[in-house]
Amino acid sequence: MQLAELDLDAQQRAESVEQIVRAGEHLRDLIDQLLDLSRIEAGQLSVRTEDVDTAKVIREAIDLVGPLAMSRSISLVDDRRGAERHHVLADQRCLRQVLLNLLGNAVKYTPANGRVKVDVGEADDGNIRITVNDTGPGIAPESIDELFRPFHRLQPEHDGRSEGTGLGLALTARLMDEMGGSIGVDSVVGVGSSFWVEFPPATTVTNQATDSLTATTRAVSAPHVDDFSPGVLLYVEDDEASVRMMEAALASRPLIELRTARNAADGAAQLLVGDIDLVLLDIGLPDRSGWDLLSDIRSTAPDLPVVVLTAGADAVPPTAPRHDHLFTKPLDVPEALRAIDLVLAGSSLGDDAS
């Protein structure tokens, strides 16, 4: 019998839909992580080590995990005092994924009203250590060696809430290997766990002159937004899940007003108001191509920043109107937040826009 044929009330239907959505998300995560592991095994993962600002990447990861922690009544503490002075040699995207995996695990396995904390410091050997501490059930010593093996799940019996794939820590360990870093865990049953990763510092400051030179180099190496700027963002997107994801991501940007349009006609109508600072535009709209809407925007507001979302880079026609940046789906939320922050702060995205 199909779900639609069952005599369910509104609450039962909502719960059934939620279960289907969660099952779909679980399957998607499993496939994504298997693909990532396969790429690493095949030597197809491109890793570029560079000077990475630990404070920036930690902030991005916390922004993304924050809504999950809030939904589970878990305090997420950002105790990275002094992290601003720590830059490490790592691949920024891989480091972000590592922190997301560790933070996500910590939140999943920490009981309600518990705490997850991130801190940064120097290890005894001079490397930079980033630690994710939790107040979860802890891990028995005999289980430690199994943690980083594929399909091994942390204490799956602990409360029935954990829906992990058993691949997150295995993928994290492989990413650390690819970056030349190290990973470890300290845990006490009944107290909690501390998962840590270590990287070599990007620079070694030996005197004041070197420190001054390093600071100057960092200042010009990449744009950095220290304080989030206010602004009005119009998100033209017909997919409900994508809109909800953006709402959750922007929860950490209270000064940004998010407006949404579910089709091109609604988006065009809202643009007539004239107080939009940035447009996030999905190309696959139900009533009209997003490229057509972008053409209209360029004719009436040639300087309005527009970030385009497509199902793939091959969907961009040769005659596509000028846009300031392009993201392919599934959306890399930290990179999207970075783009939004930069535009609202008045900075260029530094992209080769069409």
N, C-alpha and C positions, 0 to 999 in steps of 0.2 A: 504494500500500500504506500502511495506517495504521501509526502508531508501535506500537500495541498488538499488531500482527501480526508484528512483527520479533522475531527470536530474539536478545534482548539479555540480557547478564548484569546483575547488580545495579548495578555501577558505571556501565555504559553507560546504563542507565535513569535513574540519578541525574543523569548528565551531560546527558542529553536533557531531563529535566525542568528542570534549571537553565537550559539554553539557552532553553527556552520561557518560563520565568519572566522571564529577562532581556529577552527580546524583548517580552514583554508590558509590562514596566516601561518599556522604551524607548518603546514606542508610547504609553503613558499620559503620559509626560513630554512627548512631542511634541505630543499633543493639548492638554494643560494649557497649554503655552507658546503654542501657536497661539491658544487661547482668550484667554489674557491679552493677547497682542498685538492680537487683534481687539477686545477691550474697550477697550484704549487708543485704537486707531484710531477707534472709534465714540464716544469720549468718555464711556464708561460706567464707567471706573475711578474709584472714589471715593478721593481722596487728601486726607488731613487732616494738614497740617504742625503739629507740636507740639514741645514740649521733650522730646527723646529722650536718654536716658542711653546714651552710646556703649558704655561698658564692659559694661552689661547685655546689649545686643543682640549685641555681639561674643562674649560668653560663650555665649549661646544658640546662635549659629551654629557656634561651635567644638564645643560639646557634640554637635551633630547630625552634623558632618562627621568628628568624631573616630574613630568606628568604621571609616569608609571609609579614612581615613589609616592606621589601625592594620593593616587588612587588606592594605594595599599596602606596609607597612614604611616609611612616610613619617613623619618627625618633624613634628608640628604644634606650632609654637611660638607661644604667646600673649604677645607682647612689647608689651603695652599699658600699660606703666608711665605713670602720669599720666593715663590715659584717664578715670579716675573724675572728674576735674575738667572734662572736656569734655562738654558737652551741645550737641546740634545741632538745628537746625530741619529736621525731616524727618517723614515718615510712618513710624511704627515698624515696621509690618508690611512695607511696601515696602523699608525699609532692611534688614530681616532677610533678605528674599528676595534683595536685591542681594548681601549678604555671602555667603549660601549659594551663589549662582551663582559668585561669584569664588573662594571657597574650594574649591568642588567642581571647578571647572576646574583650579585650581592642583594639587589632589591628583591628578586624572586624568592630567595631562600631566607630572607630575614622576616621574622614574624611582625605582625602589625604593632605599631608604636615602637618599633626598633629604630636603629640608626645605621646609616651607611656614611662613611667619611673618606674623603680623599686627601692625602697629604703628599708633599714632595720634599725631598731632602737629599743630602749627599751620603752615599754609602761609604764604608770604610776604605774601599779601594779608589775612591774619587769619582766613581760613576754616579749618575743621577738616578735616584730611586723614586718611583711613583707607586704609592700604596693605596689600595682600596680596602678599607677595614669595614667589617660588618658585625652585627650582634646576633648573627644567626645561630643555628644549632651546633656549629663546629663540625669538624671532620675527624674521624678516628684515624690514628696514625697508620693503621694497616691499609687505609683507603687512599692515602696521599699519592702513592705511586700510580694509582689507576686514573687519577683525575684528568690527565692530559691525553688519554687514549680515546679514540673516536667511539661514540655511542655510550660512553660511561656517564651516567647522570649522578649529580650530587644528591645524596640522601633522598631519593625519590619518594620514600614513604613518609617524609617528615610531616607534611600537612595536606598533601593532595593538591596544593596550588601550583606546584612547579610544572610548567608545560614545556620545558626545554627539549632540545633535540639531542643533547648529548654530544654535540659537535663543537659547541662554542669554545670550550677550553682547548680542545685539540687544535682547532683553527688558530686560536690565540697563540699557542705555543709555536706553531709552524710560522706564523707571521713574525714572531720574535726571532726565530732562527734566521728567517730571510733578512731581517734588518740588522742582524749581528748583535742583538741584545740578549737578555736572559730573563727568565721568569721563575717565580717560586711562590710558596705559600707557607704561612705559619698559622696553625689552628689549634684551638683548645675546645674539646667537646663541652657543650653547655655554656661557652663563653662567646665564641665567634671566630672569625677567620680574617686573615690579612693576606690578600693576594698582591704581589709586588712585581714590577717589571723594572729592569735597569738598562740604562743606555750610557754610552760614553758622552761626556759633555762636548758640545759643539766647539767651544773655545776654552782655552786655559788662560785665565787672567793672572799674569805674573807680576805686573806692576801697574801703577796708575796710568802710564802712557798707553799700555796695552788695553787697559780697561776703557779708556777714552776712545781708542780706535775701534774696539769691538762695539761699543755703544753706537758709534757713528755708522758702522757697517750695518748693524741691525736696523737702524732707523731708516736706511734707504733700501734695504733688501726687499721689503714687502710692505704693503699698506697694512695698518693695524688700527682697528677701531677700539678705543678704550672705553668709551661711553656710548651707549646706544642712543641714536638720534630719533626724534619724533618724526612722524610722517603718516601719510594716508596711502595705504597699499590696496589697490584693486586687484583681486584675484578672479580671473575669468576662467571658470572650470566647472564642468557639468558633473564630475565624479564626486559623489558625496564623501567617500573615504578620503580622497585627496584633500578636500576642503577641511575635513575634521583634523587631518594630520597637520595642515598648515595652522589651523587654530591652536592646536596643542603646541606646535613649535613656537608660535608667536606669544605664547603665555609668558615667556621670559622677556618679552619686549613690550611692557605695558604702555609705552609711549607711542606705539604703532597702532593706528586704527586700521583694522582689516575690514574691507568691504568685499562682498562676493557677488558675482554674476554667473548664472548658470547657462547662459547662452550669449551669442554675439550681440543680439538685439538689446538685451539688458545691459551688457557691458557698454555698448555705444551710448545708451541712455544715461548711464551713470557718468560717463566721461564728459557729457555735456555740462555737468555741474561745474567742472573746471578746477576742482581743488585736489586732484589726484597727484601724488608725488611719484608713484611708481606703479607700473602695470605688470602683473605676472599673468601671462597669456598662454593658455593651452590651445594648441592648434586644432585638435580634434573636437570641435564644438558641434552640437547636434543640428543647429539651424544654418550654419554658415562656416566656411573655413576661417580659422584664426588668421591666416595670411591676409584674407580680404579685410578683416577688421583692422589688422595692423596697417594695411595700406591707407585706410580711412584715418587712422590715428596720425600717420605721418603727414597726411595732407592738412590736418587741422592743428596738430600739436607736434611739430617736427622735432622738438627737443625733449619731449617727454620720455623718460627712460622706460624701456619695455624689455622684459626678460621673457623669452619664449620657452615653452615646454613642448617637446615632441615625443612621439613614440620611438623615434630613432633618428640618428643624424641623416640617414638617407631620405627622410621625409622632407628635407629642406629643398625647395625648388631653386633652380639657378637664378630666377628673378625675384627671390624673396625680398621683401622690403627690409630696410635697415632695422636691426634690433641690437640691443646693447649686450646681450648675452643669450646663450642657448643651453638649456639643460635637457637631457634625455631622461625618459622615465624608465625605471622607477627613480624618483627624485632623490638626489643626494641632499638630504635636509641640511646638514651642517654647511655645505657649500652654498646652498640657497640662502641660508641665514647670513652667511658672510657677504654674499652679493647684495642682499637687501640692506645690510648695515652700511656697506660701502657707498651705495647709491644715496641713501638717506643722509649720510655724512658728507655728501658732496664730492666723493671721490670717484674716479673712473674705475671701471671693472678691469681695465687693461686687457680686454679681449679683442680678438679680430672679428668684430661684428660685421654682419653682411650688409 
